[in-house]
Amino acid sequence: MSEKNKEIEFIKIICVLDGLTEGLNIIKGQEYYGFETVDELGYNVYTENEKGRLPIYIGSYSKTYFQLIDNEIHVVTFEKNT
């Protein structure tokens, strides 16, 4: 049985509002990775990723808390161990 590597596409975003003051787990000025929520009103937010490791999920937050850093898609590839 052939197993393929898995890839996930993320965008790089920066937090522009201090979520900690509102009890959220996001910090102003901190860079995160994420992708849009299904309703396109927010982002599913993850910590910075280490090569070959899945970033840690922080939560889903409104787009008002973030600014897009670049228009590049960052791909994380997970290799299957044989």
PDB file of N, CA, C and O in Angstrom:
ATOM      1  N   MET A   1       0.844  -1.175   0.000  1.00  0.00           N
ATOM      2  CA  MET A   1       0.000   0.000   0.000  1.00  0.00           C
ATOM      3  C   MET A   1       0.890   1.239   0.000  1.00  0.00           C
ATOM      4  O   MET A   1       1.766   1.392   0.851  1.00  0.00           O
ATOM      5  N   SER A   2       0.658   2.088  -0.934  1.00  0.00           N
ATOM      6  CA  SER A   2       1.459   3.297  -1.088  1.00  0.00           C
ATOM      7  C   SER A   2       0.852   4.424  -0.250  1.00  0.00           C
ATOM      8  O   SER A   2      -0.345   4.699  -0.338  1.00  0.00           O
ATOM      9  N   GLU A   3       1.684   5.066   0.556  1.00  0.00           N
ATOM     10  CA  GLU A   3       1.223   6.207   1.352  1.00  0.00           C
ATOM     11  C   GLU A   3       1.927   7.460   0.854  1.00  0.00           C
ATOM     12  O   GLU A   3       3.138   7.454   0.636  1.00  0.00           O
ATOM     13  N   LYS A   4       1.166   8.536   0.674  1.00  0.00           N
ATOM     14  CA  LYS A   4       1.706   9.794   0.183  1.00  0.00           C
ATOM     15  C   LYS A   4       1.968  10.748   1.337  1.00  0.00           C
ATOM     16  O   LYS A   4       1.380  10.635   2.413  1.00  0.00           O
ATOM     17  N   ASN A   5       2.875  11.696   1.079  1.00  0.00           N
ATOM     18  CA  ASN A   5       3.105  12.767   2.047  1.00  0.00           C
ATOM     19  C   ASN A   5       1.869  13.662   2.092  1.00  0.00           C
ATOM     20  O   ASN A   5       1.170  13.814   1.090  1.00  0.00           O
ATOM     21  N   LYS A   6       1.606  14.246   3.241  1.00  0.00           N
ATOM     22  CA  LYS A   6       0.482  15.163   3.407  1.00  0.00           C
ATOM     23  C   LYS A   6       0.999  16.593   3.380  1.00  0.00           C
ATOM     24  O   LYS A   6       2.068  16.884   3.917  1.00  0.00           O
ATOM     25  N   GLU A   7       0.240  17.481   2.756  1.00  0.00           N
ATOM     26  CA  GLU A   7       0.600  18.902   2.713  1.00  0.00           C
ATOM     27  C   GLU A   7      -0.579  19.745   3.194  1.00  0.00           C
ATOM     28  O   GLU A   7      -1.733  19.468   2.869  1.00  0.00           O
ATOM     29  N   ILE A   8      -0.268  20.770   3.968  1.00  0.00           N
ATOM     30  CA  ILE A   8      -1.274  21.720   4.427  1.00  0.00           C
ATOM     31  C   ILE A   8      -0.779  23.117   4.073  1.00  0.00           C
ATOM     32  O   ILE A   8       0.387  23.443   4.296  1.00  0.00           O
ATOM     33  N   GLU A   9      -1.669  23.944   3.519  1.00  0.00           N
ATOM     34  CA  GLU A   9      -1.310  25.301   3.115  1.00  0.00           C
ATOM     35  C   GLU A   9      -1.763  26.307   4.174  1.00  0.00           C
ATOM     36  O   GLU A   9      -2.912  26.292   4.614  1.00  0.00           O
ATOM     37  N   PHE A  10      -0.841  27.176   4.571  1.00  0.00           N
ATOM     38  CA  PHE A  10      -1.122  28.220   5.556  1.00  0.00           C
ATOM     39  C   PHE A  10      -0.751  29.577   4.981  1.00  0.00           C
ATOM     40  O   PHE A  10       0.085  29.670   4.082  1.00  0.00           O
ATOM     41  N   ILE A  11      -1.379  30.636   5.505  1.00  0.00           N
ATOM     42  CA  ILE A  11      -0.934  31.993   5.229  1.00  0.00           C
ATOM     43  C   ILE A  11      -0.287  32.514   6.508  1.00  0.00           C
ATOM     44  O   ILE A  11      -0.582  32.031   7.601  1.00  0.00           O
ATOM     45  N   LYS A  12       0.587  33.491   6.369  1.00  0.00           N
ATOM     46  CA  LYS A  12       1.256  34.067   7.534  1.00  0.00           C
ATOM     47  C   LYS A  12       0.541  35.362   7.905  1.00  0.00           C
ATOM     48  O   LYS A  12       0.334  36.238   7.066  1.00  0.00           O
ATOM     49  N   ILE A  13       0.165  35.464   9.190  1.00  0.00           N
ATOM     50  CA  ILE A  13      -0.575  36.622   9.680  1.00  0.00           C
ATOM     51  C   ILE A  13       0.089  37.150  10.951  1.00  0.00           C
ATOM     52  O   ILE A  13       0.812  36.429  11.638  1.00  0.00           O
ATOM     53  N   ILE A  14      -0.175  38.425  11.246  1.00  0.00           N
ATOM     54  CA  ILE A  14       0.343  39.030  12.470  1.00  0.00           C
ATOM     55  C   ILE A  14      -0.833  39.601  13.255  1.00  0.00           C
ATOM     56  O   ILE A  14      -1.753  40.182  12.679  1.00  0.00           O
ATOM     57  N   CYS A  15      -0.794  39.434  14.555  1.00  0.00           N
ATOM     58  CA  CYS A  15      -1.853  39.946  15.429  1.00  0.00           C
ATOM     59  C   CYS A  15      -1.670  41.454  15.596  1.00  0.00           C
ATOM     60  O   CYS A  15      -0.581  41.910  15.945  1.00  0.00           O
ATOM     61  N   VAL A  16      -2.727  42.229  15.350  1.00  0.00           N
ATOM     62  CA  VAL A  16      -2.638  43.687  15.433  1.00  0.00           C
ATOM     63  C   VAL A  16      -3.387  44.265  16.636  1.00  0.00           C
ATOM     64  O   VAL A  16      -3.276  45.457  16.920  1.00  0.00           O
ATOM     65  N   LEU A  17      -4.149  43.424  17.343  1.00  0.00           N
ATOM     66  CA  LEU A  17      -4.853  43.843  18.558  1.00  0.00           C
ATOM     67  C   LEU A  17      -4.453  42.910  19.693  1.00  0.00           C
ATOM     68  O   LEU A  17      -4.232  41.720  19.469  1.00  0.00           O
ATOM     69  N   ASP A  18      -4.361  43.435  20.898  1.00  0.00           N
ATOM     70  CA  ASP A  18      -3.945  42.613  22.035  1.00  0.00           C
ATOM     71  C   ASP A  18      -5.103  41.765  22.532  1.00  0.00           C
ATOM     72  O   ASP A  18      -5.978  42.251  23.249  1.00  0.00           O
ATOM     73  N   GLY A  19      -5.103  40.507  22.151  1.00  0.00           N
ATOM     74  CA  GLY A  19      -6.151  39.588  22.562  1.00  0.00           C
ATOM     75  C   GLY A  19      -6.061  39.194  24.023  1.00  0.00           C
ATOM     76  O   GLY A  19      -7.060  38.787  24.616  1.00  0.00           O
ATOM     77  N   LEU A  20      -4.867  39.311  24.621  1.00  0.00           N
ATOM     78  CA  LEU A  20      -4.697  38.929  26.022  1.00  0.00           C
ATOM     79  C   LEU A  20      -5.571  39.759  26.949  1.00  0.00           C
ATOM     80  O   LEU A  20      -6.050  39.250  27.963  1.00  0.00           O
ATOM     81  N   THR A  21      -5.789  41.035  26.617  1.00  0.00           N
ATOM     82  CA  THR A  21      -6.627  41.892  27.456  1.00  0.00           C
ATOM     83  C   THR A  21      -8.081  41.443  27.439  1.00  0.00           C
ATOM     84  O   THR A  21      -8.852  41.781  28.337  1.00  0.00           O
ATOM     85  N   GLU A  22      -8.453  40.677  26.409  1.00  0.00           N
ATOM     86  CA  GLU A  22      -9.817  40.167  26.293  1.00  0.00           C
ATOM     87  C   GLU A  22      -9.906  38.693  26.670  1.00  0.00           C
ATOM     88  O   GLU A  22     -10.941  38.057  26.473  1.00  0.00           O
ATOM     89  N   GLY A  23      -8.813  38.150  27.214  1.00  0.00           N
ATOM     90  CA  GLY A  23      -8.801  36.754  27.622  1.00  0.00           C
ATOM     91  C   GLY A  23      -8.572  35.781  26.482  1.00  0.00           C
ATOM     92  O   GLY A  23      -8.875  34.594  26.608  1.00  0.00           O
ATOM     93  N   LEU A  24      -8.037  36.272  25.367  1.00  0.00           N
ATOM     94  CA  LEU A  24      -7.755  35.417  24.213  1.00  0.00           C
ATOM     95  C   LEU A  24      -6.292  34.975  24.228  1.00  0.00           C
ATOM     96  O   LEU A  24      -5.462  35.582  24.906  1.00  0.00           O
ATOM     97  N   ASN A  25      -5.984  33.934  23.491  1.00  0.00           N
ATOM     98  CA  ASN A  25      -4.619  33.384  23.463  1.00  0.00           C
ATOM     99  C   ASN A  25      -3.766  33.938  22.328  1.00  0.00           C
ATOM    100  O   ASN A  25      -2.907  33.230  21.803  1.00  0.00           O
ATOM    101  N   ILE A  26      -3.988  35.181  21.944  1.00  0.00           N
ATOM    102  CA  ILE A  26      -3.202  35.802  20.879  1.00  0.00           C
ATOM    103  C   ILE A  26      -2.568  37.083  21.400  1.00  0.00           C
ATOM    104  O   ILE A  26      -3.160  37.805  22.202  1.00  0.00           O
ATOM    105  N   ILE A  27      -1.354  37.352  20.931  1.00  0.00           N
ATOM    106  CA  ILE A  27      -0.555  38.467  21.440  1.00  0.00           C
ATOM    107  C   ILE A  27      -0.274  39.464  20.314  1.00  0.00           C
ATOM    108  O   ILE A  27       0.147  39.076  19.224  1.00  0.00           O
ATOM    109  N   LYS A  28      -0.505  40.731  20.582  1.00  0.00           N
ATOM    110  CA  LYS A  28      -0.235  41.784  19.599  1.00  0.00           C
ATOM    111  C   LYS A  28       1.235  41.743  19.180  1.00  0.00           C
ATOM    112  O   LYS A  28       2.129  41.665  20.022  1.00  0.00           O
ATOM    113  N   GLY A  29       1.468  41.797  17.875  1.00  0.00           N
ATOM    114  CA  GLY A  29       2.824  41.786  17.328  1.00  0.00           C
ATOM    115  C   GLY A  29       3.372  40.398  17.062  1.00  0.00           C
ATOM    116  O   GLY A  29       4.419  40.259  16.430  1.00  0.00           O
ATOM    117  N   GLN A  30       2.690  39.376  17.529  1.00  0.00           N
ATOM    118  CA  GLN A  30       3.133  37.993  17.332  1.00  0.00           C
ATOM    119  C   GLN A  30       2.703  37.496  15.952  1.00  0.00           C
ATOM    120  O   GLN A  30       1.582  37.755  15.514  1.00  0.00           O
ATOM    121  N   GLU A  31       3.603  36.777  15.270  1.00  0.00           N
ATOM    122  CA  GLU A  31       3.275  36.191  13.974  1.00  0.00           C
ATOM    123  C   GLU A  31       2.692  34.799  14.176  1.00  0.00           C
ATOM    124  O   GLU A  31       3.125  34.040  15.044  1.00  0.00           O
ATOM    125  N   TYR A  32       1.698  34.487  13.352  1.00  0.00           N
ATOM    126  CA  TYR A  32       1.027  33.191  13.402  1.00  0.00           C
ATOM    127  C   TYR A  32       0.834  32.675  11.986  1.00  0.00           C
ATOM    128  O   TYR A  32       1.023  33.404  11.012  1.00  0.00           O
ATOM    129  N   TYR A  33       0.457  31.415  11.886  1.00  0.00           N
ATOM    130  CA  TYR A  33       0.038  30.824  10.622  1.00  0.00           C
ATOM    131  C   TYR A  33      -1.441  30.512  10.742  1.00  0.00           C
ATOM    132  O   TYR A  33      -1.948  30.285  11.840  1.00  0.00           O
ATOM    133  N   GLY A  34      -2.133  30.500   9.611  1.00  0.00           N
ATOM    134  CA  GLY A  34      -3.542  30.181   9.661  1.00  0.00           C
ATOM    135  C   GLY A  34      -4.140  30.007   8.289  1.00  0.00           C
ATOM    136  O   GLY A  34      -3.460  30.110   7.268  1.00  0.00           O
ATOM    137  N   PHE A  35      -5.420  29.743   8.290  1.00  0.00           N
ATOM    138  CA  PHE A  35      -6.209  29.712   7.067  1.00  0.00           C
ATOM    139  C   PHE A  35      -7.606  30.178   7.410  1.00  0.00           C
ATOM    140  O   PHE A  35      -8.019  30.121   8.568  1.00  0.00           O
ATOM    141  N   GLU A  36      -8.343  30.644   6.393  1.00  0.00           N
ATOM    142  CA  GLU A  36      -9.667  31.211   6.618  1.00  0.00           C
ATOM    143  C   GLU A  36     -10.639  30.174   7.166  1.00  0.00           C
ATOM    144  O   GLU A  36     -10.562  28.990   6.839  1.00  0.00           O
ATOM    145  N   THR A  37     -11.548  30.645   8.001  1.00  0.00           N
ATOM    146  CA  THR A  37     -12.634  29.792   8.466  1.00  0.00           C
ATOM    147  C   THR A  37     -13.604  29.564   7.309  1.00  0.00           C
ATOM    148  O   THR A  37     -13.552  30.278   6.308  1.00  0.00           O
ATOM    149  N   VAL A  38     -14.464  28.599   7.437  1.00  0.00           N
ATOM    150  CA  VAL A  38     -15.406  28.265   6.371  1.00  0.00           C
ATOM    151  C   VAL A  38     -16.307  29.453   6.030  1.00  0.00           C
ATOM    152  O   VAL A  38     -16.639  29.662   4.863  1.00  0.00           O
ATOM    153  N   ASP A  39     -16.703  30.228   7.034  1.00  0.00           N
ATOM    154  CA  ASP A  39     -17.574  31.388   6.788  1.00  0.00           C
ATOM    155  C   ASP A  39     -16.817  32.618   6.297  1.00  0.00           C
ATOM    156  O   ASP A  39     -17.427  33.651   6.018  1.00  0.00           O
ATOM    157  N   GLU A  40     -15.480  32.514   6.188  1.00  0.00           N
ATOM    158  CA  GLU A  40     -14.587  33.571   5.687  1.00  0.00           C
ATOM    159  C   GLU A  40     -14.573  34.824   6.560  1.00  0.00           C
ATOM    160  O   GLU A  40     -14.130  35.879   6.105  1.00  0.00           O
ATOM    161  N   LEU A  41     -15.048  34.731   7.804  1.00  0.00           N
ATOM    162  CA  LEU A  41     -15.060  35.882   8.709  1.00  0.00           C
ATOM    163  C   LEU A  41     -13.864  35.890   9.662  1.00  0.00           C
ATOM    164  O   LEU A  41     -13.639  36.869  10.373  1.00  0.00           O
ATOM    165  N   GLY A  42     -13.114  34.821   9.674  1.00  0.00           N
ATOM    166  CA  GLY A  42     -11.993  34.728  10.601  1.00  0.00           C
ATOM    167  C   GLY A  42     -10.911  33.799  10.099  1.00  0.00           C
ATOM    168  O   GLY A  42     -10.914  33.363   8.948  1.00  0.00           O
ATOM    169  N   TYR A  43      -9.974  33.505  11.006  1.00  0.00           N
ATOM    170  CA  TYR A  43      -8.877  32.599  10.700  1.00  0.00           C
ATOM    171  C   TYR A  43      -8.807  31.498  11.750  1.00  0.00           C
ATOM    172  O   TYR A  43      -9.055  31.740  12.931  1.00  0.00           O
ATOM    173  N   ASN A  44      -8.470  30.297  11.316  1.00  0.00           N
ATOM    174  CA  ASN A  44      -8.051  29.231  12.208  1.00  0.00           C
ATOM    175  C   ASN A  44      -6.567  29.485  12.429  1.00  0.00           C
ATOM    176  O   ASN A  44      -5.785  29.431  11.480  1.00  0.00           O
ATOM    177  N   VAL A  45      -6.169  29.759  13.660  1.00  0.00           N
ATOM    178  CA  VAL A  45      -4.836  30.276  13.959  1.00  0.00           C
ATOM    179  C   VAL A  45      -3.960  29.203  14.612  1.00  0.00           C
ATOM    180  O   VAL A  45      -4.398  28.458  15.489  1.00  0.00           O
ATOM    181  N   TYR A  46      -2.699  29.152  14.149  1.00  0.00           N
ATOM    182  CA  TYR A  46      -1.717  28.180  14.632  1.00  0.00           C
ATOM    183  C   TYR A  46      -0.427  28.901  14.991  1.00  0.00           C
ATOM    184  O   TYR A  46      -0.143  29.977  14.464  1.00  0.00           O
ATOM    185  N   THR A  47       0.354  28.306  15.890  1.00  0.00           N
ATOM    186  CA  THR A  47       1.661  28.848  16.231  1.00  0.00           C
ATOM    187  C   THR A  47       2.606  28.667  15.059  1.00  0.00           C
ATOM    188  O   THR A  47       2.297  27.955  14.104  1.00  0.00           O
ATOM    189  N   GLU A  48       3.751  29.309  15.135  1.00  0.00           N
ATOM    190  CA  GLU A  48       4.775  29.119  14.105  1.00  0.00           C
ATOM    191  C   GLU A  48       5.133  27.653  14.046  1.00  0.00           C
ATOM    192  O   GLU A  48       5.218  26.980  15.073  1.00  0.00           O
ATOM    193  N   ASN A  49       5.341  27.163  12.846  1.00  0.00           N
ATOM    194  CA  ASN A  49       5.626  25.746  12.708  1.00  0.00           C
ATOM    195  C   ASN A  49       7.117  25.453  12.632  1.00  0.00           C
ATOM    196  O   ASN A  49       7.903  26.259  12.133  1.00  0.00           O
ATOM    197  N   GLU A  50       7.482  24.295  13.132  1.00  0.00           N
ATOM    198  CA  GLU A  50       8.834  23.793  12.976  1.00  0.00           C
ATOM    199  C   GLU A  50       8.817  22.862  11.784  1.00  0.00           C
ATOM    200  O   GLU A  50       7.800  22.223  11.511  1.00  0.00           O
ATOM    201  N   LYS A  51       9.925  22.774  11.069  1.00  0.00           N
ATOM    202  CA  LYS A  51       9.982  21.980   9.854  1.00  0.00           C
ATOM    203  C   LYS A  51       9.515  20.541  10.103  1.00  0.00           C
ATOM    204  O   LYS A  51      10.034  19.841  10.972  1.00  0.00           O
ATOM    205  N   GLY A  52       8.523  20.127   9.316  1.00  0.00           N
ATOM    206  CA  GLY A  52       8.028  18.771   9.395  1.00  0.00           C
ATOM    207  C   GLY A  52       7.081  18.490  10.549  1.00  0.00           C
ATOM    208  O   GLY A  52       6.658  17.350  10.739  1.00  0.00           O
ATOM    209  N   ARG A  53       6.743  19.517  11.322  1.00  0.00           N
ATOM    210  CA  ARG A  53       5.845  19.323  12.458  1.00  0.00           C
ATOM    211  C   ARG A  53       4.593  20.174  12.266  1.00  0.00           C
ATOM    212  O   ARG A  53       4.652  21.283  11.735  1.00  0.00           O
ATOM    213  N   LEU A  54       3.482  19.642  12.701  1.00  0.00           N
ATOM    214  CA  LEU A  54       2.229  20.376  12.609  1.00  0.00           C
ATOM    215  C   LEU A  54       2.218  21.502  13.624  1.00  0.00           C
ATOM    216  O   LEU A  54       2.492  21.270  14.801  1.00  0.00           O
ATOM    217  N   PRO A  55       1.903  22.733  13.190  1.00  0.00           N
ATOM    218  CA  PRO A  55       1.794  23.837  14.145  1.00  0.00           C
ATOM    219  C   PRO A  55       0.700  23.553  15.170  1.00  0.00           C
ATOM    220  O   PRO A  55      -0.225  22.786  14.901  1.00  0.00           O
ATOM    221  N   ILE A  56       0.804  24.164  16.328  1.00  0.00           N
ATOM    222  CA  ILE A  56      -0.170  23.963  17.396  1.00  0.00           C
ATOM    223  C   ILE A  56      -1.356  24.899  17.186  1.00  0.00           C
ATOM    224  O   ILE A  56      -1.185  26.102  16.992  1.00  0.00           O
ATOM    225  N   TYR A  57      -2.554  24.333  17.228  1.00  0.00           N
ATOM    226  CA  TYR A  57      -3.784  25.093  17.033  1.00  0.00           C
ATOM    227  C   TYR A  57      -4.037  25.992  18.240  1.00  0.00           C
ATOM    228  O   TYR A  57      -4.035  25.527  19.380  1.00  0.00           O
ATOM    229  N   ILE A  58      -4.257  27.294  17.982  1.00  0.00           N
ATOM    230  CA  ILE A  58      -4.533  28.273  19.034  1.00  0.00           C
ATOM    231  C   ILE A  58      -6.041  28.490  19.171  1.00  0.00           C
ATOM    232  O   ILE A  58      -6.567  28.530  20.284  1.00  0.00           O
ATOM    233  N   GLY A  59      -6.732  28.630  18.041  1.00  0.00           N
ATOM    234  CA  GLY A  59      -8.174  28.864  18.060  1.00  0.00           C
ATOM    235  C   GLY A  59      -8.628  29.552  16.791  1.00  0.00           C
ATOM    236  O   GLY A  59      -7.821  29.820  15.901  1.00  0.00           O
ATOM    237  N   SER A  60      -9.903  29.838  16.706  1.00  0.00           N
ATOM    238  CA  SER A  60     -10.478  30.577  15.582  1.00  0.00           C
ATOM    239  C   SER A  60     -10.810  31.988  16.065  1.00  0.00           C
ATOM    240  O   SER A  60     -11.482  32.175  17.079  1.00  0.00           O
ATOM    241  N   TYR A  61     -10.322  32.974  15.309  1.00  0.00           N
ATOM    242  CA  TYR A  61     -10.490  34.364  15.707  1.00  0.00           C
ATOM    243  C   TYR A  61     -10.930  35.211  14.521  1.00  0.00           C
ATOM    244  O   TYR A  61     -10.653  34.877  13.369  1.00  0.00           O
ATOM    245  N   SER A  62     -11.612  36.300  14.812  1.00  0.00           N
ATOM    246  CA  SER A  62     -12.074  37.241  13.796  1.00  0.00           C
ATOM    247  C   SER A  62     -10.885  37.836  13.039  1.00  0.00           C
ATOM    248  O   SER A  62      -9.807  38.023  13.604  1.00  0.00           O
ATOM    249  N   LYS A  63     -11.095  38.127  11.773  1.00  0.00           N
ATOM    250  CA  LYS A  63     -10.047  38.734  10.946  1.00  0.00           C
ATOM    251  C   LYS A  63      -9.620  40.099  11.466  1.00  0.00           C
ATOM    252  O   LYS A  63      -8.523  40.558  11.149  1.00  0.00           O
ATOM    253  N   THR A  64     -10.468  40.763  12.265  1.00  0.00           N
ATOM    254  CA  THR A  64     -10.127  42.090  12.771  1.00  0.00           C
ATOM    255  C   THR A  64      -8.891  42.067  13.671  1.00  0.00           C
ATOM    256  O   THR A  64      -8.249  43.100  13.861  1.00  0.00           O
ATOM    257  N   TYR A  65      -8.552  40.908  14.223  1.00  0.00           N
ATOM    258  CA  TYR A  65      -7.381  40.791  15.090  1.00  0.00           C
ATOM    259  C   TYR A  65      -6.076  40.634  14.315  1.00  0.00           C
ATOM    260  O   TYR A  65      -4.999  40.695  14.909  1.00  0.00           O
ATOM    261  N   PHE A  66      -6.152  40.433  13.007  1.00  0.00           N
ATOM    262  CA  PHE A  66      -4.956  40.077  12.238  1.00  0.00           C
ATOM    263  C   PHE A  66      -4.782  40.895  10.974  1.00  0.00           C
ATOM    264  O   PHE A  66      -5.724  41.476  10.434  1.00  0.00           O
ATOM    265  N   GLN A  67      -3.536  40.915  10.528  1.00  0.00           N
ATOM    266  CA  GLN A  67      -3.189  41.520   9.245  1.00  0.00           C
ATOM    267  C   GLN A  67      -2.352  40.501   8.488  1.00  0.00           C
ATOM    268  O   GLN A  67      -1.488  39.844   9.069  1.00  0.00           O
ATOM    269  N   LEU A  68      -2.606  40.372   7.208  1.00  0.00           N
ATOM    270  CA  LEU A  68      -1.853  39.460   6.360  1.00  0.00           C
ATOM    271  C   LEU A  68      -0.430  39.981   6.207  1.00  0.00           C
ATOM    272  O   LEU A  68      -0.235  41.155   5.890  1.00  0.00           O
ATOM    273  N   ILE A  69       0.564  39.130   6.426  1.00  0.00           N
ATOM    274  CA  ILE A  69       1.956  39.557   6.312  1.00  0.00           C
ATOM    275  C   ILE A  69       2.406  39.568   4.858  1.00  0.00           C
ATOM    276  O   ILE A  69       3.038  40.523   4.406  1.00  0.00           O
ATOM    277  N   ASP A  70       2.086  38.521   4.136  1.00  0.00           N
ATOM    278  CA  ASP A  70       2.442  38.450   2.722  1.00  0.00           C
ATOM    279  C   ASP A  70       1.369  37.659   1.992  1.00  0.00           C
ATOM    280  O   ASP A  70       0.473  37.093   2.619  1.00  0.00           O
ATOM    281  N   ASN A  71       1.457  37.621   0.695  1.00  0.00           N
ATOM    282  CA  ASN A  71       0.470  36.886  -0.089  1.00  0.00           C
ATOM    283  C   ASN A  71       0.941  35.484  -0.436  1.00  0.00           C
ATOM    284  O   ASN A  71       0.331  34.808  -1.263  1.00  0.00           O
ATOM    285  N   GLU A  72       2.019  35.047   0.190  1.00  0.00           N
ATOM    286  CA  GLU A  72       2.553  33.730  -0.104  1.00  0.00           C
ATOM    287  C   GLU A  72       1.801  32.650   0.656  1.00  0.00           C
ATOM    288  O   GLU A  72       1.308  32.869   1.763  1.00  0.00           O
ATOM    289  N   ILE A  73       1.724  31.492   0.042  1.00  0.00           N
ATOM    290  CA  ILE A  73       1.173  30.316   0.703  1.00  0.00           C
ATOM    291  C   ILE A  73       2.351  29.535   1.274  1.00  0.00           C
ATOM    292  O   ILE A  73       3.303  29.235   0.553  1.00  0.00           O
ATOM    293  N   HIS A  74       2.297  29.205   2.548  1.00  0.00           N
ATOM    294  CA  HIS A  74       3.347  28.441   3.208  1.00  0.00           C
ATOM    295  C   HIS A  74       2.853  27.010   3.351  1.00  0.00           C
ATOM    296  O   HIS A  74       1.826  26.761   3.983  1.00  0.00           O
ATOM    297  N   VAL A  75       3.583  26.072   2.763  1.00  0.00           N
ATOM    298  CA  VAL A  75       3.162  24.671   2.747  1.00  0.00           C
ATOM    299  C   VAL A  75       3.965  23.897   3.785  1.00  0.00           C
ATOM    300  O   VAL A  75       5.193  23.965   3.818  1.00  0.00           O
ATOM    301  N   VAL A  76       3.252  23.163   4.628  1.00  0.00           N
ATOM    302  CA  VAL A  76       3.891  22.281   5.590  1.00  0.00           C
ATOM    303  C   VAL A  76       3.687  20.860   5.065  1.00  0.00           C
ATOM    304  O   VAL A  76       2.554  20.437   4.835  1.00  0.00           O
ATOM    305  N   THR A  77       4.780  20.128   4.876  1.00  0.00           N
ATOM    306  CA  THR A  77       4.721  18.762   4.363  1.00  0.00           C
ATOM    307  C   THR A  77       5.045  17.779   5.474  1.00  0.00           C
ATOM    308  O   THR A  77       6.027  17.937   6.200  1.00  0.00           O
ATOM    309  N   PHE A  78       4.217  16.782   5.590  1.00  0.00           N
ATOM    310  CA  PHE A  78       4.429  15.727   6.593  1.00  0.00           C
ATOM    311  C   PHE A  78       4.806  14.451   5.854  1.00  0.00           C
ATOM    312  O   PHE A  78       4.028  13.935   5.051  1.00  0.00           O
ATOM    313  N   GLU A  79       5.992  13.952   6.129  1.00  0.00           N
ATOM    314  CA  GLU A  79       6.443  12.743   5.468  1.00  0.00           C
ATOM    315  C   GLU A  79       5.941  11.528   6.218  1.00  0.00           C
ATOM    316  O   GLU A  79       5.924  11.498   7.449  1.00  0.00           O
ATOM    317  N   LYS A  80       5.537  10.535   5.462  1.00  0.00           N
ATOM    318  CA  LYS A  80       5.091   9.274   6.054  1.00  0.00           C
ATOM    319  C   LYS A  80       6.325   8.450   6.406  1.00  0.00           C
ATOM    320  O   LYS A  80       7.233   8.299   5.588  1.00  0.00           O
ATOM    321  N   ASN A  81       6.353   7.926   7.610  1.00  0.00           N
ATOM    322  CA  ASN A  81       7.443   7.038   8.007  1.00  0.00           C
ATOM    323  C   ASN A  81       7.157   5.642   7.493  1.00  0.00           C
ATOM    324  O   ASN A  81       6.043   5.138   7.635  1.00  0.00           O
ATOM    325  N   THR A  82       8.160   5.017   6.898  1.00  0.00           N
ATOM    326  CA  THR A  82       7.947   3.670   6.362  1.00  0.00           C
ATOM    327  C   THR A  82       8.602   2.632   7.232  1.00  0.00           C
ATOM    328  O   THR A  82       8.526   1.440   6.934  1.00  0.00           O
TER     329      THR A  82
END
